[in-house]
Amino acid sequence: MNEYTLIQISGILIAATACQWLAWRVKIPGIVFLLITGILAGPVMGLLNPEKMMGDLFFPFVSMSVALILFEGSLTLDFAQIRGLHMVVRNMVSFGMLITWIITALAARLGLGLSWHISVLLGAITSVSGPTVIVPMLRTIRPNHNIANILRWEGIIVDPIGAAMAVLAYEFIISGSAQQAMGHTVLVFVRLVATGTAIGVVCGYGFGLAIRKHWIPEFMHNLFAISLVLGAFVFSNHLQHEAGLVTVTVMGIWLANMKDVPIGDILDFKEHISILLISVLFIMLAARLNIDELIALGWEMSFLFIAIQFLARPMNIMVSSIGSRLTWPERHMLAWIAPRGIVAAAISALFATQLQKAGYPDAGVLVPLTFFIIISTVIVQSVTARPIALWLKVAEPTPNGFVIFGANQLARAIGKALMDLGFQVQLADTGWDQVMKAKNEGLPTYFGNPVSEHADRHIQLVGIRGVLALFPHEAANVAVAIHYRLEFGADEIYILPSRPEENRSTADRMSIQTHGKILFGQTASYPAMATDMARGGHIITTKLTEKFTLAQFTQKHGQKALLLFAVDKTNRLHVYAHDSQIVPEPGWSLVYMLKNGENNHLGTGEDKHNIDPVRLKKGYNV
């Protein structure tokens, strides 16, 4: 390996990191900057030629990278989380995807004059979306829950299905005459599904059982996962061409839905591998783009984009949403958003090369056309989707909810109080037992590292305005604050310290105030509040009236009550912090913690108990 090759590899990694950071900074899908970088480094400036750099290892690297990316995506497919939306999503990735495939193939044939073989394959390749482009776009658009959840799940599920359909189209093309092709394709389909499913189930169950029985030490889980995924992928492909993608997808789904198998650490590690592979792949694949071939296609490319954007996607949604409760504005919004991502780019490169070697010269247009569709859908939809969502009135109103980091007893009580008042909350924690207690109490939860890429994709931020960091350890709270400060701004990051402010040095106070606000005032701390909750403290909501003012509330409860939140007449939630200037008026509601020992049996009826510790304890064992 010569020095120039080392410079190219390091340059790719540095450029990939810079692109992902820039995308995070401006809240635009990273694929935009990765594609631009690859095109500039490859066909424009001639600095990067991936096939020359890697030789015969290039396409094996692409194949195995896609396998790892699909496995990481399938690890998130917990079917229990999609039951409420299963009908629409199921239709979109089956009937809807078939409609998209057919319309795209017809547009490529009639509009671009491609052969039927290449048109059918292009339709299969460009029918997939992906979470790598959907999730960043949703953060910018901020649609309502129905739209956000459907798009997120479609992006995860459709990738492996689309990849399998592209394999079938490829096998149909290379199998010869129409009659022979049909029989061969059916046989390939049976073999592909059977081989991929069987090996995926065996490997998924075996690996899950080994984790559950502790046959593999925890520090080797990630090493085993990568080795097993790649080994199963290669073995499946050896038995049946391209069955490996089905294998890794089935393996991931099986693990994700297997009981008593903790996969959080594997997910955390895999997401870092995936983001690295996605970044490197996009740059390298874009660097292979032949600009002359793209220009030679002419304006007819626009016809393909118009057919996909304005005909295929709307038809997909119209058919898929029949019988659903989606409103027409929600259907219109879904019909506009369907960006293409990494799987389409990778598969197009693989099949284009193989088909050209097999004697299909027009297969060379697969790559430029696929990249044109990726670039056009991402850019057009990223720019226009938010204004359209506002026009259709399907965008979330002013965010007023909170992500609560921590699922301990205090966090659960606060989350329940806010949810009872109608505010959106989601609790996130790395402790499985705490998360399950919160889930059993009816609170939306996320299990995993809250500052990971996986959390960025799966913590629902639609309708969320800020963060309440309630972990017992202050270092974890500060890490959360740093991670989400750019997302929400320091004014909406609230941290509960591990010591009261009067017991902290100026430097300690500044370390929190640099990244957010000190939660619940100068006297509050996690140990004190957690102790009060454990001793029978209550989270209570009371409404101020002309007869029961803030002064009377203070006189009644004194030091026994710690003010947490105030809700004004417009239903705006105000958080008590070290620098709060909140003046509650009659008509406002106060949320406070009342220490045990106070007379909680109020005869006046001003206070309403939203949380009963006895009921909470019963909920722990559900």
N, C-alpha and C positions, 0 to 999 in steps of 0.2 A: 504494500500500500504506500503510494508515494505521498509526498508532502502536500501536493495540491488536493488530493482526495481528502486528507485530514482537514484541510482548510474548508473544503466544501461541506463535510459532515458537521464540523463545528459551526459553520455559517448557517446551516439549516436549523440547527438547534437554537442558536441565538435568535435567528429571525422568527422561528416558531414561538419562542418565549415572548418576544417583543410584540408579535401580532396578538397573542392571547391577552397580554397585559393591556394593549391598546383597546381591544374589544371590550374588556372588562371596564376600562376607564370610561368609554363613551357609550357603553351599553348597546352595542351593535354586535350581531353574531360574528364570531371570530373568523368564520369561513370567508367573509368578504376580504379581510386583510390577508389571510393565508393565500387565497386565490390570486390576489393582486401581486403579492410577493413572489409566488411561484411563476406567474406569467412574466414578470419583470426579470427574474433571475434566469429563466429558461429561454423562451423564444425571443424576447426583446433584447436582452443584453448578452445572452449566450454564456452566462457564467455557470450554469448548472445543466448537466445532462445525466439524469438519474440512471439510465440504462448503461451508459458508458462508465459511470462511477461504480456501480454495483455489479455489472456484468450479468451473468446468469442467475445471480441471487436476487435480482430486483423483483421479479414476479412472485417467487416464493415468499419474499418478505412482505409484499402486498397482501398475498393470500392469508398468511398467518396473522398479520396485523388485523385484517378484517375479522378473522375468527375471534381474536381476543376482544375486539370492540363489540361484536355481536354477543359474546358470552357475558361481558359486563352489562350490556343492555338488558339481556334476558334475566339476569340476576335480580332485576328490579320488578319483574312481572309477578307480583303477588295478586292473584286473582280475587282475593277477598276485598281488595281496594277498588275494584272496577264493577262490582255487582250493580250498583245504581245506574251505571251508564253502559251496561254491557250490550244492550240491543243496538244502539247507534254505533258504538265502536265496532261491534261484530260485523255489522253491515258495511261499514266503511272499509274494513280490511278484507272483505270478501266480495260481495256484489259491487260495492263502490269501486274497489280497486280494479275489478274486471272491466267496469265501464271506463275508467281512466285509461287502462291498458288499450282497449279497443279504439277509443277515440284518438289517443296519441298515435297509435299505429296507422290509422286511416289518414291522419293529418300528415304524418311523415311520408306516406305513400303518395297521396294526392297532391300535397303541397310542395314536397321536395323532390318527388320522383324517385325515391329510394325503392329498392326491391322489397317485395313483401317480406322476405326473410329478415332483412335488416330492420324494416319498419316494425315488425312484431317484437324483435329483440329490444329495440329502442323503447317501445311502449312499456315493456316489462321493467327495463332498467329505470326509466324516469317516472315510474308510478310510486316510488318510495319516497317518504319524507325522512324525518329523523330528529331525535331529541337534541342533537348538538346544535341545530339551528332553530328548533321550535322554542326551547326554553328561554334563550335570550330575547327572542322576539316577543314572547308573552309578557316579559317584564316591562317592555316598552309599551306594548298595547294596553295591558291591564284590562282584559275583557272580564266578563262575569264568570262565575264558577263553572257553569255548564260548558261554556266554550273552552275555558282554560283546561279543564279536566279532560274533555274529549280530545282536544288537540294533543295534549301531552301523552295520553295513552295511545292514540293513533300513531304518533311518531315512534313510540317504543315498539309496538307490535308489528307495524307494517314492514319494518326493515328486513327481518328474517323471511317473512312471507314473500316480499318482493324479490329477495335474492333467490329464493327457491324457484319462483316463477321465471326469472331470467335464466336459470340453469335449464329448465324445461324447454324454453324457447331456443336456447343454444343447442341442446340435444336434438330438437326437431330440425334445426337448420342443417346440421352436419350428418344427418342420418340418411340422406338420399332422396328417393322419389316420395311422392305424397303418401301413397299407401304404405310404403315401407317406413316412412317417417312417422306416421301416426302410430303404427304398431310399436315402433322402437321407442317413441316418446312415452307411450303408456307403460311399456316395460321399464323404461328408465325411471318414470315417476314412482312406480311400485317399489323398485329397488332402492331408489333414493330415499323415499319416506321410510321404508322398512329398515334399511341399513342405518340411516341417520337416527331414527327414533330408537331402535334397539340399543345401539351403542351409547346414545345419549342417556337413555334411561339407566342402563347398567352403570355407566361411569358416574352419572349424577347421584344415583342411589348409593353406590359404593363409596363415593367420596363423602356424601352426607353421613352415611353410617359410620365411617371412620372418624369423622369429626365428632359425632354424637357420642361414640364410645371412647373417645380420647385415645385412639390408636395412633394419631399423628400429633406430635407436640405442637402447641399453639404457634410457636415461632416459625414452624415450617408449613403452616397452612397456605400461605401465598405461594411458596415455592412449589408445593404439591399441586396447587390449582393451575398455575401456568404450565407446569410439565404435563399434567393430565389433559388440559384443554388442547394443547398443541399436539400431544401424542394421539388423543382421540380424533382430532381433526385430520391428521395425516393418515391414520389407520383407516378411517372411514373413506377418505378420498382414494386410498389404495384399493379398497373393496369395491367402491362405486364412485365414479367420477363426480366431484362436487357434492357428495353427501356430507362432507365435513361441516358445512355451514348449518345444516339441519341438526347434526350431532351436537355442536356447541350450543345451539339455541335451546334444544330440548334439555340438555344437561343443565344449563342455567335456570330454565324454568322449573325443572324438577327440584333443584337445590333451593330456589326461592320459596317454594311452597311445601317443603319438607318440614315437618314439625320438629321442634327442639334441636334445630341445627343453626347455631349462631354464625351468620355470614357477614356480620358488620365489618370485621377487620379485612376480610377478603374484598368486600365492596370498596372500602377505603383505598386499598392498595390498587385494585383494578382500575379505579377511576383515574388515578394518577398515570397509570400505564396507558389508559385509553386516550386521555387528553394529549399525552405525548405522541402516541401513534397517529391520532387524528391530525394533529398539527403537522407532523412530518409528512404524512401521506398526502395531505392537500397540497403542500408546497411541491413535493416531488411529482405528483400527478399533474399539477398545473404546469410544471416546468416541461412536461412532455407535449403540451398542447402545440399543435401546428397552426400558427396564425394564418398562414396562406390557405390552408384547407378551410378554416373558419370563414375567411373573407370570400373564398370562392363560392361558398354556399349562398351568399347574397342575401337580399332582403327576404327571401322565402323563409329564413329562420324565424322571422317575426310571426309568420303564419303559424308555425308550430307552437310558439309561446302563447299566441292568442287562443289557439285551440285548447291548450292545456289550462290556461288561466280562466278563460271565459266560457268554455263549453264542458270540458272534461270534469273539472272540479265541481262546478255547480250541479251537473248531472249526478255526480257521485253523492253529493250531500242531499239532493232532492230525493233520490231513491233510498238512501240509507236512513233518512229521518222520517220516513213514512210511519205513521202510528206512534211517533214519539211525542213528548210534551214540549219539545223545543219550539220556541216562538219563531215567527218568520224572520224578525231581525237577527235572532241567533243563527238561524240557518243561512241567512245571507252572509253573516260574518264568517261562519265556517267555510262557506263556499269561496271565500277570498283567500284564505290562508292555507298554503300547502307548499312550503319551501322544500327544495331538494337538498340532500346532504351527502355525507361521506360515502355511504354504501353505493349510491348511484355512481359517484366518481370512480371508486375502486373497481366495481364490477365492469364498467364500460371499458376501462383500460385492460382488464384481464381478457375479456371476450373479443375486443377489437384485434388484439395481437394474435390470438388463437385462430380467429376466423380469416384474417389476412394470410396466415400460413396455410390455412385449409383451402385457399383459392377464392376467397370472397373479397375482391379489391375494394368494394364500396363500404366494407366494414370500417375503413379508416375514418369515416365521418362520425362514428359512434362517440368517440372521445370529444371532438369539438362541439358536437350537438349537445351532448350531455352537460358539458361545462357551460355552454350558453344557457341552457335551461336552469342550471344551478344558479349562475350569476344573476340572470334576469328575475327569477322568482324571489331570490333572497333580497335583492336590492329594491325591486318594485314593491314587494309586500312589506318590507321593513319601513319604507318611507310612507306608504299610504295607509297602512292598517290602522294606526291610531286615529287619524282623522275620520276614517270610515266608521270605526267603533263608536266614536263620539256622535257622529251623524245618525247612526242607527240606534243610539242610546243603549248600547250593550256594554259600554265601558263601565268599569266599577266606579261608583261615586267616590268622593274624596276619601282616601283610605283612613280608617279609624280603628283598625285592629292592631294586635300586637303578636309577635312571636315571643313566646316565653321560653328562655333557655334554662332548663331545669325542670324536672318532673317530680321533685320532692313534695312533701306534704304542703309546705308553704306555697310553692308554685302551683300545685293543683288547686288549692283553695282560692288563690287569686284568680287563676284561670276560670274556675267555675263561677266565681262572682261576676267577672266581666262577661262571660258567655250568657249568664242569666239576664244580664242587662241588654243583651242583643249585640254585643261587640264580638267580632271575629277574633279567635285566638287559636294558636297552635303551640303545643308544648314539644320541646325537643330535648333529648337527653341521651347520654351514652349508656345509661344503666337500664338493662332490659326489665328488671323487676319494677322500677319506677315508671317506665313507659307503660307497662301492662296495667299498673294500678290506675294511671291516668286514663288509659283507654277504657278500662272497665267502668270508670266514672263518667264516661260519655264525652271525654275531651279529645279533640283531634291531636294526633301525636306524630312525631318523627323519631325513629330510633337510629342513632348513628352519630358520627362526628359532626357537630354543627358548623364547623369551619372548613368542611371538605367540599370538593367539587360535586360529590353525590348529593350533599345537602343543598347546594345551589340549584341542582336540577329538581329536587323532590320536595323541598320545603315550599309550601304554597304561599307566595308573597302577594298574590292578588288580593287587594283590600287591606293589606297590612301597611301601617304607617310607621312602625318603629319596633324597638326591641326592649324587652325586660330581661336583664341578665340576672338570674336568681340561682346560679350554681353556688354550692357551699364554698368553693375555692375561688378566691378573687382573681387569681391568675387566669383561670378559665373564663371568667366574666370579662376580663380585659381583652383576652384573645377574641372573644365574640364581638366585643365592641369595635376592635380594630378591623375585623373582617367585614362588618356590616355598616361601618361608618360612612363609606362612600355611597352605599345603597340608600340609606335613609337620612344621612346627615347627623352630626354630633348632637343636635338638639333633640333628636328622637331616639337616642340611645341612653337607656337608664340602667345603672349598675347598682346592685345592692352590695355594699362593702362588707368585708369580714370583721370590721371593727367600727364603732361609732366614730363620727368625725372628730369629736373632742379628744379621742385617744390616738389620733393619727398625726403624724408629722406633716408639715406643709408639703414636703416632697411626695408623700403618699397620697395626699388629697389631690395634688396636681396631676398625678399619674392617672387617676380616674377622670378628672375633669378635662384632661386633654382629649380623651376619647369619647366622653359622654357626660351624663349628669349623675350625681349621687342620689340614689332612689330613696324616697320617703323621708327626707329631711336629715338633719344633723345627728339625731339620736338613734337612728335606725341602723341595724346591722343584721346580717343573716343569722348568726348564732342566737341573738336575743329574740328575734322574731320566730325562729324555728323552735326555740325553747318554749315560748309563749303558746305556739300552736300545739306542741306536744302536751302541754299542761291543760289543754282544753280551751284555748283561745278560739274566737269566732271571727270570721269575715262577715261583716254585716253591711247592709245597705239601708240608708234612711233618707227620707225626703224632707227637705226644709220647707216650711210653710210660714205664713205670716205669724202664726201662733208658736211655731217651733223654729226659731232662727238659729244662726250659727253661734251666737252668744249663749243661747239657752242650751244648745248641744254641748258647748265647751263646759258650761257650768254643770251640766248633768253628768258628763263622763270624766272630765278632767284628764289626768295623766293616764287613765285606764284605756283611752282610745287613741290609736295612732291613725291619722288620716292617710289614706292611700291614693284615692282618686276622687274626682268630682265630675259630675255630668251636668252640663248646663242645659238650658231650655231648648237649644237646637240639637241636643243629643251629641254634643262634642265632648270627648273624654279629655279631662285635664289630669295630669299626673303630678302628684306632690313630689318635689325634688328639693335639693338644697337651695336652689335659687328661685323657687316658685313664687309667683305673685298672684295667687288665686284668691279671689274674694267671692265666695259662694253667696248666692242670693236666694230668697224664697222661690221655690219652683225647681231648684237644683237638687240633685241627689248626691249624697256622700257615701263613699265606700271606705270603711275603716276596719281596723282590727281591734277587737275588744278583748282585753286580757281576762283570763279566768278569775272568778271571784266577784266580778261585777254582777249586779242583779239583772239577769237577762230576761226575766219574765215581766215584761213591761206592760203596764196596764193602759198606758195612753195610746198604744198602737202606732207610735211614730216609727218604730224600727221594724224592719223586716229581715228575718234571718234567711239568707240565701244558702248558707252552708251550715250543715249540722255535722259535727265531728263524728257522732255515732253512726250516721248514715254513711259517712265517708269510710269509716272502719269496716262497715259491712261490705262496702264496695270493694275493699281490698281483696276479698276472698272469692270474688265472682270468677 
